[in-house]
């Protein structure tokens, strides 16, 4: 992936289904010239999301605690200044066989969207 990011001049890469676990250190999955932000899923197999952001880009990252999401949507949002423009990016992953009821799912999405 490091070659893909460098060769394609990518500023931000959002990854879902990382399968990262807390036992996998950032050093193992680090990419030169990129900052890594991750939210590992700890209560189920698979899942997890991550963002690689090129060093030097001004940004704020908001990560939900996936460890307490109980199978709901995993997401992180990025607020960044890119070419003098304020940009909001939302990375979402809806796991298969989610463990939620429709009403709580609707409330979670409303909460996510009300952040902005």
N, C-alpha and C positions, 0 to 999 in steps of 0.2 A: 504494500500500500504506500510505503514511503516513496517509491519510484513513481507511482501514479500521481501522487500529490505534487511532487516536484516537477515532473515532466508536463503535467497539465496546468501548472501554475494555479493550483487550487488554494483559496484563502480559508475556506471553511468546509469541513467534511463532517457530515452527520451520519452516525452509524447506529443501526438498530440490530437486535439479536447479536450483541457482542459476545455473550456467554462469559463475560468477565465475572470473576468472583473476587471477594476481598483478599483471598490468598494470592491472587495475581497482582504483583506490584506494578505501579505505573512505569517503572524502569523497563519492564519486560515488553510493554506495549507502546512505549514512547516513540515518537517520530521526531527526528531532528528539525528544528526551526518551527515546531508546533507545540502549543500548550494543549494538554489533554484535560478534558472535563468528562467525568463518567458517573453513571448511576447504575450500580450493579444490582441485579435481582438476586436476592438471597433466599427467598422463601419458595421458589419453584425452579425447576430446571430451565435452562436457556434464558432468553430475554436479555435485558440490559440495554442501555443506550449510552452513547458517547459522542463527544464533539472534539474534533481537532481544529484548533484555531491558530492560524499563522501568527507567530510572535510579532509584536509591534502593532497589532490591530487593537484599537481601544474598544473594550467590551465589558459588559456585565453579564454574568451567567446566573440563572436561577434554576436550581435543580430540586425536584421533588424527592423526598426520601422514599425510594423504591422499596426499601426493606419493610415499610409499613403500608404499602399500597394494596396488599392483599389481592393481587391479581388484577387490579384496575389498570387503566391506561398509564403507561410510563411516559413521562415527558420532561423536557428541559427547555428553557427558553433562553435566547441570547438577544441582548440589546447591544448593538454595535454601531460605531460610526465608520462608514465605508464610503470612501471617495466624497467626504464632506456631507454625507447623507446619513440620517439616523435610520437604522434598519432593525426590524424585529424579526426574529426567526424562531419558529416553534418546531421542535423535533418531538414527534409523538410515535408511540408504538402501542398498538392494541393487541394484546396477546391472544392466542387462540384459546378457546374454552375459558373465557374470563370468569372470574368468581365474583360476580356482582349481580345486583338486581337492577332492572331498567331504571327505576326512579333514582337510585344512588348514582348510576352511570350518568344520567342527565345532570344531576347536581354537580358531579365532578367536572363535566365539560363546561358548565356555567361558571364554575369557580376558575377554571383555566382561562376562559375567555374574558372574565372580568378583571384579570390581572392587568389587562391593557385597556 
